[in-house]
């Protein structure tokens, strides 16, 4: 007699353990070991400098793929934002203004504190970059250099501005194709996942790169390099704090009448979550749920938050300009005002490619320097040791910027119930944390698939209502 057996339900997949803390520990050990070797054994330290150069070369290898995939998918996300209409247009304009303002603040602070000045760090193998800069032509030569030999040669030859041009063309072409272009966006989204996976593998070599770079710098400059790096890191943290409290605080107060301190207190759990996990991704569902609970219409939240995670990276913008000025000063080749302004123009677009995983910001920094001052690219290795620690401030600043943007855009589109905002912030309507166990994205109009860590956040381009969003 046959006995029917009830099939066993498959066991739920085990949650992957977060091992990024081992990378932090490895970088700290690498930095301390590099300082010790460079100080006590200078000849050996100067030789170990090549380890830092090799790590920077690996990062440079990923510049074109990171820029291409993220710019194309970022422009693809504009398609969904435009379907929502007014909120999308206002949000994108606001993001552009605030990101540009953040880049400008980074330049101003960098010129005030002059990080890296007098360091005279070893520049590594810069002869070929200096030669490129020396033989760079005038205006017409510059514009002609923007056009690649073929559509794919920009990706294979590693020329950043050509890659950016091709990415913009492909992105807008797919945008105009509508749903017919969705399969191509899906394919590029898969490619981006592979690119970020490779970048993640490279980043596990950061302790070795930090060890070699720090040994080389300390061997050539002494402990002055350590003090200069600490100055950059502390200056960056202070700048981010002032940006959130003063700049974002004034914008929020002027537009909505809400105190930024009350908003930050309301999101305190999320800030702790970002610090604990070193990930902006972990706080994205919470931010969307809490902004809806606060009284912002879910359609506005659905546009502003996901788009902001790719286009409103204030902390990353400050980092890119301050780090660029530091590298230039450290190598004894400070940029003049014209070069700095040119860098800002590039970073306005390229900073949108600083999304994804830790190190994408480092790759974008290298991309900006390679485009405007190629002789400075090798200096990126100097800050490898502290980039991990600066990423925390980037993540927190980016998160705060997107929370403020949600309320500001909601005010301008009249999709915020400020009576409820007051009740929530005063504690009369507490947030139910158990609500996060459900689908916080339900009813927003499009699915969201975030993928971000350590201050460089990315969100998949949202599909039009009813369409599947490409995974990222």
ABEGO torsion letter per residue (X at the ends): XBBBBBBBBBBBBBBBBBAAAAAAAAAAAAAAAAAAAAAABAAAAAAAAAAAAAAAAAAAAAAAAAAAAAAAAAAAAAAAAAAAEAAAAAAAAAAAAAAAAAAAAAAAAAAAAGBGBGAGBBAEBAAAAAAAAAABBBAAAAAAAABBABAAAAAAAGBAAAAAAAAAAAAAAAAAAEAAAAAAAAAAAAAAAAAAAAAAAAAAAAAAAAAAAAAAAAAAAEAAAAAAAAAAAAAAAAAAAAAAAAAAAAAAAAAAGBBAAAAAAAAAAAAAAAAAAGBAAAAAAAAAAAAAAAGBBAAAAAAAAAAAAAABBAAAAAAAAAAAAAAAAAAGBBBBAAAAAAAAAAAAAAAAAABGBBGAAAAAAAAAAAAABAAAAAAAAAAAAAAAAAAAAAAAAAAAAAAAAAAAAAAAAGABBAAAAAAAAAGABBBBAAAAABBAABGAGBBBBBBBBGGBBBBBBBBBBGBBBBBX
